[in-house]
Amino acid sequence: MAKSAAPDFHQIESLGEDIKRYVLSILGNDLYPPDPFRYYSGLAYAIRERLIKMWLATQASYYDSMSKRVYYLSMEFLPGRFLMNYITNMGMEDGCRQAAADLGFGLDDLAEEERDAGLGNGGLGRLASCYMDSMATQRIPGYGYGILYDYGLFHQRIVNGWQEEEADNWRRHGSPWVIDRVEHLYEVKFYGRSEAYNDPQGVLRYRWAEADTVMAMPCDILIPGHGGKHVTNMRLWAAASSTGFSLRDFNQGDFLGAMQSKIHSENISKVLYPNDEPIQGKELRLRQQYFLVAATLRDIIRRHKKSGPGFAEFPDQVAIQLNDTHPTIAVAELMRILVDEEFLGWDEAWDICRRTFAYTNHTVLPEALETWPADLLGRVLPRHLEIIAEIDRRFLLEVAVAHPGDQVRQNRLAIIDPASRRVRMAHLAIVGSHKVNGVARLHSDILREKVFPEFDALYPGKFTNVTNGITPRRWLLQANPALSRLITSRIGPDWTTDLDRLAELLPLADDPDFRKDWRAAKRENKKRLARYVLRKSGMGINPDTLFDVQVKRMHEYKRQFLNVLHVVTLYNRLRRDPALAVPPRTVLIGGKAAPGYFMAKRIIRLITAVAETVNADDAVRSRLRVVFLPNYCVSQAEKVIPAADLSQQISTAGMEASGTGNMKFALNGALTIGTLDGANIEIMEAVGRENIFIFGLTAKEVEATRAAGYDPGRRVAADAELAEALDMIGRGYFTPSEPDLFTPILDNLLRHGDYYLVTADYRACLEAQDAVNALYLDPEAWTAASIRNTANMGFFSSDRAVLEYAKNIWNIEPLGE
């Protein structure tokens, strides 16, 4: 009997009719007039229908293979827009373009109707989304788990030069990608008390009594791998009240009270990163973290029990990755379930926990190593504080055996800080996991040698490294079609799932015709970005200038201020010598400052002030333009990154864990100017020192400079250009109506020691920028270096990273075809 053909999940020929059917039946709209949002939504539902069929087939393959699964817990995912990513990964772009055209639309115009999903903030969430793509593409069985926030971080507007925050109501018009699973609600508890009792065998047990409850509803967003045959999902939790509306309170006239319980419960999934300065904000953040963890573990255990094995086999079937400290309360929650509900002994439960969990650290900044006041944690999660205290007690006995009599060491390693009575979540994650990884080689070395050296000595081999990666499907194939077409025309399409194949481009760096085509692709991207900037800001920028880009979260250690000092210095040089032999340059800066971060918001105001002055100066405006890009997000990055000539990665060495923006820019042929920080080091080694502009102090030199009592005043006094730039900022040259506006920034530098060593690296930065100018004035040499950057980026694929996790941490094999 002939073998039946595999089902065609894509069904391109019926796509146009399906779109119209969904506009009518799901949206309840007329087909005319042809509104672009309606037709975007109709296309989205048509794509979703095809995805669901493939997702069901994937889930069946998981159960058929009885494979171990990975559960990636993250408080953030930053997927950006879904439509084009789905279409690209499913190989449906040509068919979708034709279907859209037949309906009177351009596919790109329909895609612009989608809002970025407000599920994350920056690099942490974007990395998690890259890993979801790669897990699906590499057929690694697993899921992402997070929270379905109603509101994202915030929408950034620039008003009179200042950042203003607006609610990011990304789900205002609903989302066709979110599939509510109303049939699988889980109860999550808070508050109450821990109660001891004796079971029928006389064994002392504990239960959680008199707790408030919130319901967690799972909502799935599907994630197709490249080729569209393997589809996994993010499962995101939405909070729902367990009590709902109080008719009694309402009838008594207490209208607000009637909704009080519902409001309090559903606040949990209302907004990403509530303001945690007030105690109410801290409590809500803790409740969010536990809400994610409790619901996720219920779902994992439900799925595990369906396959039959007991808990002894749990670590052989389940791998849980803690993406930073935010989900670390999972260690205590799994212990609570195993000991209090499944009645395992402590030692057996603890062994299961440690073999199940692994922890990724993303920072060396002390303020980002999360801690919780013990009294707050004990009030919100009373049983968990008891469990953490017992984990701590047993762990400190272990430390005492290894280092008898060393109370100072015990205090440093304690999970509950005996002085401050704060629970150190990173310590809990390290003790409760079998592997701890940093996210770049330098970062992992710093973790072992500087941040957690005593843990590394206590647990040899526990600390490891997995350098971050990015998905080439989103960040080259989809975001940069002009360059992708050129690459594929020369080396074929296999680079999309085997990024090492880009090395085949290396000989073409010496081919004049290929360099010409490479420049044409870059110019196409620069024209696209110029149209975007004109549409969003009303400002025209010249695509025939050097596009110098720094886009990332606003933070002092990322040193946007150093970038500004270079701009001011270049402005001064051009004013003195309009014929200066440097290429015309457009400086683009974008990023959000946390609403309460005074200094970062002041630096944004400085950038906009410098831009206003420079762009209004007729003597230099054709040679230098400065643009602040409001509301930096994934969809904006997809336009900015392919257009960049120069990528600014200039953080103070030793402070950036890894970075992934640096990888995206280099993959798209931008040359990096940066410090030896994070993954910049590995990028330099990959692309060659001659194809990158490295400057400044190393991490060890930064540490030594601070230890020696650095005096920024001496550096300023010895550098006339630096002194001039700071003087202009300080005396109000850029804000004459408010001359003291930037005094706090200068005080940080000159009176408070310049912690981020901006003045120490200023001259080296300028010298590196001089080298940039010289190379850019030689288009053939610059293009060759650009090609070599792209060609040598194979290592930085998220496919490589997740395969390292699978082999070295999760102990999971990819599924076969």
N, C-alpha and C positions, 0 to 999 in steps of 0.2 A: 504494500500500500504506500502511495506517495506521501512524503512528509508534508504536513500542512504548512503554508507560509506563515511567517511571524506576523502578528497583527500590526497594521500600520496606524500607530498612535498619532501621527502628525496630520494626516488627512488634509493636505494642502488644498485639494480641489474644491472642498466644501467650505473653505474658510470664510469667503465673502458672505455666503448665505448664513453661516453660523453667526457672524457678527451682527447681521441685521436681525436674526432671530433673537439674540440676546438683548439687543436694544429694545425690542418689542416686549419680550416675555419676562426678562429679569428686571430691566430698568423701567418698564411700563411707559416708554416714550414713543413718540412718533419718529419715523425715519426722516421726516422733513419738518422744518429746515434742518440740514445736515450739521448738527452741532458737534464740534471736535471732541468735547469731553464725553458726549454720549457714545461716539464711535470709538474713542479710546477705551471706554469701559466695555463696550461690546467685544472689541478685540481681546481685551484682558480676560473676559470670561471664556472666550473661545480658546484661548491659550491655556487657561486654567483647567478646562475640561480635558484637554489632551494630557496635561501634566498629571491629573488625578489618576488617569488610567495607568500611566507609567509608574506612579507612586505605589499603586496597589500591587502591581507586578513586582516591584522592588521589595515591598514588605513581605510578600509571599516567599521571595527568595531568601530573606533573612530567616524566616521560620523553617523553611525547607533545609537550609544548611546548618541550623542550630548554632549559628556563629556567635562568637563573643561580640559585644557591642560597646561602643564608646559613647559616653554622655558628656557633652562639653557644656559646662555650666558657666554662664557669663551674664553679669548684670547689664551688659551692653552688647548689642549687635548694631552694626552700621552698614546695612545692605545697600543704601541708596535707592535708586529706582529699580523696579523689578522687570518691567516689560521687555526692554531691549536685552537685558541680561538673559532672560528666559529664551527669547527668540534666537539670540546668538548661540547659546548652548544647545538649543534643540535643532540648529541648522535650518531654521525656517525663514531666514531674513529675506531671501528673494521672493518666496511665496507671500510673505506678509506685505512686502513693498508693493507687489502686484495687486493684492487684495485691497490694500488701502487706496492705491491709485484708481482702481475700478470703482471705488466708492467716492472718489473725488478728493482724496487727502494724500498728503505725504506722510510716510511712516514716521519720520523724525518729528513732524508737527504733532502727530498723535502722541508720541512718546513724551513730548514736552508738557502734556496735560497732567502727567503723573507727578505727585508730590514725593519728595524724598521721605522715606520711612523714618520717623523720629524715635528710633530705638537705641541710639547710642550717641556718643559725644565725639570721640576722635580715634586715635590710632588703636586703642584697645578693642573697640567695637568693630573697626574696619578689619583688623586682623582676624577677629572671630568669624566675620563674614567670608573672608578669603579662605579660611580653613573649612568652612561649610562647603564652599564650592569645590575645594580640592578633595575633601572626603567623598563627596558624591562622584567626582570625576575618577578618583582612584578606587572607587567601589569599596571603601572602608565602611563597614556597617556601623551606623551611629546617628546621633541626633544632636542638635543644639538646643539648649534650654535657657530661656530668659523670661522677661516680663513684657507683656504687650502694653506699653505705655500709651495713654491717650494723647499726651503732649510730649514732644521732644524737649531738648535742652532749652532752646529759645530760638526765635527768629531774630537775627541781628539787623538792625537798621542803623545807618549813620545819619544823625541829625545835628546840623551845625558842627560837624566834625567829631561828635561824640557817639559812642556806642549806646544805643537804646535797645532794650529787650522787649520783644513781643511774644505772646504765647505761640508756640509752634503746634497748632491744632492740625496735625497732619492727617488725622482721620475724620476731618470735618465732613467730607463727602463720602465717607465710608472707604473701604478698601476691598477691591475684588480679590485680593490675594489672601486675605485672612479667612480661614475656615474655622468657624466656631464648632467646638465639640461639646455641645451642651449635655450630651449623655454621659460624660465622664467628669463629674464634679468631685473635688476632694475637699475635705474639711481641714482647715489650718487653724491651730489654736494659738492664743496669746494670753498673757497675764495669768491670773489664777494663782495656784500654789502647788508645790510638790507635796505629796502625801505618802507617808510610809505605811505599809500594811504587811501582814504575813499571809502567804498563799496557803492552800490546803495542806501542803507538805511542810509548812512552818518556815519556809524560806522568806527572808526579808525582801520585799519588793517595793517599788515606787510607782505611783501613778500621778498623772497631771489632773488636778481637780479644780473645779469652779472656774474653768477657763472661758474666755470669750472665743467665739469661732467666726471665721471668715471662709467663704467658699472660693475655691480656685477653679476657674474654668479654663481648660486647655484650648488654645487656638493655634492652628497649624499654618505655617507658611512653607510652601514646597520649594525645594532646592534641587534643580536638575544638574547633573553632571554634564560635561561636554559630550555631545553626541546624543543626549536626551534619553538614553535608555535606562540610566540608573538615577532615580529621584529619591532623595531623602527629605527631611523637613526640620525646620526649627519649630519647637513646641514652646509657645509663649503663653504665660499665665495672665489671665484677667481676673481681678478681684470682684466678687459679688457678695452682697450682704446675705448672711444666713437668716436674718429676721425680717428684712424688708421694711415695708411701710407699717407704722403703728396707727391703726384706725382709732384706737382708744384715745391716744394723744391728740390726733387730728380732731376728733369729735369734741374734745375738751378745749379746743381753741389753740393748742400748742402745735402750730403748723410746722415750725422748725424742728421741734422735738420729735414730731412724727417721722421725720426723715433722718434724725441724728445718727442712728445706728448704721443706716445704709450709707450715709455720707462718710462716716468714720471708716467703715470697712472698705469702701470702694476707692478711698483716697490712695490705697496701697499701690494701685497700678495707674494712678492718674497722671503722674509727671515724672520724667527722668530727672534724677538728682535734685530732690527738694533742697531748699536752703537749709544746711545743717548747722548754721550758727546758733539759732535758738534751740532749746532742749526739745521742743516739739518736732523740729526738723530732724534732729539726731534720732529721735525715737521712730519717726516715720521711715528713715533710712534703714534702721535696724529691722523694722517690721518688713520692709521690702525684701531685704536679704533673706530673712527667714521664710517669708512667703514663697520666694523662688525655690529655696532648698526643700522645704517641707513638701510642697506639691510635687516637685521633681522626684524626690525619693519615693513618694507614694506611687508615682507612675512607673518608676524603674522596678520597684518591688512587685507591682501588679504584673508587669511584663515578664519579670523573672519567674514568678510563680506559675505563669501559664505554661512554661516549658518544663515544669516538674521538679527540677533539682532543688535540694535543700540549700540552706544558707552556707553550708561548708563549701559548696561549689560557687558561691556568689562571686568571688574575685576572678574565677575562671570564666565567668560569663559576662561580667560587668567591669568596665573601666570608667572611672569618673575623673574628669580633668577639671580642676578648679582654676578658672581663668582670673588670676590675681586673688587678693584676699577676700573680695566681696562675698563669695559663696562659701567661705571657710566654716561657717556655722554648721555646714553639712557634716563635718566630722562628729560634732556632738549629737546632731540629729540622728545619724545612722546608729551611733552607740545607743541612744535612747530607744530607738525602735527595736534594736536587737536585744537589749537587756530588759527593757520594761514591757515590751509587747510580744516579742518572740521568745523571751525567757532563756536566752543564751547566757552562759557564764561570761564574766567580764573578760577574761583572758582570751576566750574564743572570739568574742565580739571584737575586741581590740585588734586581734590578728586579721580578722576579715576587713576591718576598716583600713588598716595600714596597707594591705595588699590591694585594696580597691582604689584608693585616692592617689592622685598625683597633683602637684601644685606648680603653676607657672607664676613666677615673680616677674613683674613688669617695671620695677622702679628701684632706684637707690636713694630716692629722696625720703628723708625721715618722715615728713608729713604725709606721705602716701602709704607708709606702712601702718595700716589701719589698727586702731585700738578702740576699745569700748569701755566706758566706766562700768565697773562690776555691779554697782547698784542699779544702773539702768538696765543692763543685760539681765540681772536677776529679777527685776520687776516685770520686764516684758516676757522673758523666757526663764521662769524660775527653775525648772528641772535642768535646763541646759547649763546654767551656772554651776549647779551641783556636779554635773558630769564633767565639766571643764576643770573644776577644782580637783576632782578625783584623778583625771588625766594628768594634771599638773603635779599632784602629790606623788603619783607613781613615777612620773618622768624625773622628778627631782631626786627620788631615791636612786634611779639609774645614774644620774649625774654624780651623786654622792659616792657611788661605788667606783666610778671612773676617776673621780677627783676628791678623795676623802678630805674633809675639813675645809674645802674651798667654798666658803659661804658666799664670797663675792661673785664667783662664777655662777653659783646656783641662782643668785639674784638676777644676774644678767640674762640667764637662759630661761628663767621662769616664764610660764605662759601667763600667769597673773602677776603683774609687777607688784612686789610686796610693798613698795614705797607709795606708788600712786593708786594702787588697787584698780588698775586698768588691765583689761584682757588683751594681750598682744596676739592679734589674729594671725600674723605671719608665723609666729612661734607655734601656734596650734596647727597651722597648715603643714609646717615642716615636720613636727612630731607625728602628725597623723597621716602622713603620706609616705609612699615607698620611693618616690622620686620627686626632686625639686629641680626645675630648670630655669635658667635665665634665657634671654631671647637674642643675645649676640655674644660672641666670644669674649669681648671686653667686659660686657655686663656680667656674664657668668663668672669670670675671674674676680671681678669686684665683689660679687656675692660671697664667693668662697674666701677671699683674702681680707675683705674689709667689713662687710656687713654682717655675715654669719660665720666667721672663721671657727668659732667654738662648736657650732652645730656641725660644720664640715668635718672637724676632728672627731666628734663623737660618732658620726655616721659616715664613715668613709664610703665613697661611691654613691651616696644618695644624691649629691648635687651633680647636675649635668648641664649640657647646653643644647638648645635647639634654636639656631639662628632663624629669625622670622623670615617669612616669604610672602609673596603677593601672587594673586592668580593672574596668569597671562591672558586668560579669556576676558576678564573685565578690563584689565589695565593696558592691554595692547590690542587684542583682536577687536573688542567692542569700542573702546575709547578712541582708538587711532586707526580708523579704517584705511586712511590713505597710506600710512606706513605699513600696515598689515598686508595690504594688497601687494605692495612692492616686495616685501620680504617673501611672501608666499610665491610670487612670480619667479623668484630666483632659487628658493630652497625647498619649495613645496609646503603643504599645510601641517606637517606633523609636529612643528614646533609648538603648536597650541597645547599639546599634552606632553611634550618632551622638550622643555625649554633649552636644554643643552644643545639642541640642534641649531640654535642661533649662532653657535661658533662657526657654522659653515659660511657665515657672512664675512668672516675676517679677511679672506683674500680680496673681497669686493671693496674693502676700504681703499685699495690701490687702483680701483677701476674708475677713471674719470666720468664715464657715462653713468655708472651707478651712483657716484657722488652727486651728479647733477640731478638724477631722479630723487635721491634722498633729500636734497635741498628743496625740491619742488613739493615733496610731501610735507616737509616742515612748514613751508610757506603757506600751503593750503590750510594747515592747522592754525597758523598764526592769523590768517585772514578770518577764519571761523571765530577765534577768540576775540579779534578786534570787533567783529559784528556783535558778539555777545556783550562786550564792554560798552559799546555804543548804545545798545538796547537797554542795558541795566543802569548805566550811569550818565548817558548823554555825552560821554567823553570819547573823542576819537583818538586812537593810537595807531601808530605806523607799523605795519607788519615787516617793514624793511629796517627795523631797528633790532638791537639785541634785547631779547625778552629775558629779563633778570627777575626770577620768581622766588618768593619766600611765602609759602602758604602752610600754616600749621596753627595749632592752639597757641594763643598769646600767653607767654610765660617769660619771666625774666631770664631763666636759664637758656631758653631758646634764642635769646639775644637779638630780637628784632631791633633793639636800640643800636646795636653795633651796625646793623644794616643801614639804619637812619644816619649814623655818623659817616658812613661811606658816601651816602647820597649827598649829604651836606658838603662834604669835602669835594666831591666831584662837581657839585654846583659852584663852589667857590673857584675851583680851577677853571671851569668854563667861563665864569664871569671875568676872570683875569685874562684868559686867553681863548677867545671864541674859536680860534683855528686849531685848538689842541687836537693832536692826532690820536683821538679815541673814537671808537664807533658810537653812533647815536644809540641811546639806551632807553628802554622803557622798563621801569622798576615796578613790579606788581607785588603787593603784599596783601595777604588775607588771613583771617583767623578770628576766632571768638575769644573774648576774655570772660572768665567766670564773673557773674554779676557782682560778687563781693570783692573782686580782686582789684583794689584801688590802683596799684602801680601798672598793671597790664592795661587797664582802661585809659590811664593817663598816657601810656605809650601809644595807644591807638590815636589819641588826640594829637600827639606830636607828629605821627605819620601823616595825618590828614592836614595838619598845619603846614608841614614842609611841602606836601603835595600842592596845596593851594598857592604857596609862594612860588615854587619852581614852575608850575604849569602856567602861571600868569606872567612870567618873565619872558618878554619877547626875545631877549638876547640869547636865551638858552633853550627855549621850549622845543625847538626842532632837534636839539641834541640830547635832551634829557626830559623825560616825563615820569611822573610818579602817580600810581593809581592804588588806592585801597579798595579791595574787592569785598563788598559787604556780604555777610551770611555765607561764609565758606562752608561747603557741604560736598557730598560725594558727586552729585551731578555737576556742580561747578568744577570740581577737580577733574572730571572727565574731559572738560574743555580746556582747562588751564595746563594740565600736565603735558599733553601732546604738543602744545605750542611753545613750551619753555625752551630757551637756549641754555640758560644757566640756572642751576638748582642750588639754592642757598640752604646749607645744612651746617649752621655755624654755632651750635650749642657749646657751652662750656664743657671741655673734655671731661669725661667721667660722670656726666649727669644724664645723658640720654641713654635709656636702656638699649634701644636698637634703632627705632625709626623704621617706617615702611615707606613714607613719602620719598625718602632718598632712593629707594629701590624703584619706585614707580617712575620717577623722573629719569633715572639712568636707563631703564628699560626702554623708554621712549626717545632716547638719544640726547637728552640734556646732559651737559657736563656739570659736574658737581664742584662747587667751591665749599669747603668745609673743614672742620677740625677732625682730629683723630678721636672720634667719639662714636659710641654705639656701633652700628653696622657700617659706618663710613670706612672703618678700618678694613673690613672684609671686602667692601666694594672697591677700595683702592687696590687691594691685592689682586682682585679679579680683573679689573680693567687696565691696570698698569699705572704706575705713578705719573707717567707722562700724559695720561688722559684724564687727569683729575687735578684740581687745584687745592692742595692741602696746606693749611697754615696753622699757626698758633701753638699754644702750650699743649703738651700731652697730659693725660690724666695724672700721671705721677708728678709732672712739673706743676700742675695746678695745685695739688696737695702740698708740695714743697713751698710754693709761692705763698700760699695762705699761712702755712706754719711759720714762715719767716717774717710775718707781719707786713704784708704788702702795703706800700704807700702809693696810692694812685696819683697823689699830688705831684710827686717827683716825676712820674711818667708824663703827666700833662705839661709840666713846666719845661720838659725837655723836647716836646713835640709841638711845633708852632701850629701845624694844621689841626691837630687835635684840640689845642687850646682855643683856636679860632672857632671851630665848630661848637664846642661847648659854650663859649662866650655868646655866640649868636643865639643858641637855644636859651641860655640863662638870662639874657637881657631882653628877651621878647622880640627878637628880629622876626620870628615867624608868627607871633601873636602880639602885635604892638598894642592892641587894646587891653591885653592881659599879660603884662610883661613877666609876672611871677608864676605863670601857669605851670611851668615845668621845673620849678625849684625842687619839688620832691624827688624828681628823677635825678637831678644833679646832686642833691644831698646824698642819695644812695651811693653815688659814685665817689664823691669827694669827701664826705664827712663820715660815711659809714663803711668805708673800706673796700667798696667795689667788689662785693662777694663773688660776682659772676665774671670778674676779671675782663670787663669790656675794654678798659684802657690798656691792659696788659697785651691784649691781642689786636689792638687797633692798627698799629703800623704793619704788622704781619698780614692783616686782612687787606690793607691797601696794596701791599706789594703783590699779593695773590690776585687782586683785581687788576693790577697793571699787567700781569701775565695773561689774564683773561682778555684784556683789550688787545694785546699784541697778537694773540692767537686768532681772535675773531676777525681781525683785519686781514687774515689769510684764509679766505673761505674754503679753499681746498684742504688745508691742514685741519681746520676746525671740523669740517664734515667728516674727514677720516677719523678724527678722535670721537666724533658722535657715533659713527658706525661701530667703532670698537667698543664703546660703552654698551650699546645694545647687544652686540655679539657676545659679550662676556658676562651677561647677566643670568645665564642658565641656572646657577646655584641658587638664585634668590626666588625661585618658584615656590609657592606655597605647597605645590605637589610634593616637592622634595621634603619640605618641613613636616607635613603630616605623615609621610612615609617614615621619617625618623621617629616621630612620636609613636607610630604604630609598632615599629620594630623594637625600639629601645625603652619605651615607657608603657604602652598599652598592651603589648604582646598580642597583637591582633593581625591576622592575615587578610589582605584584600580578597574580596570574592572573585571567583572566576567569571568569565564571560557567560 
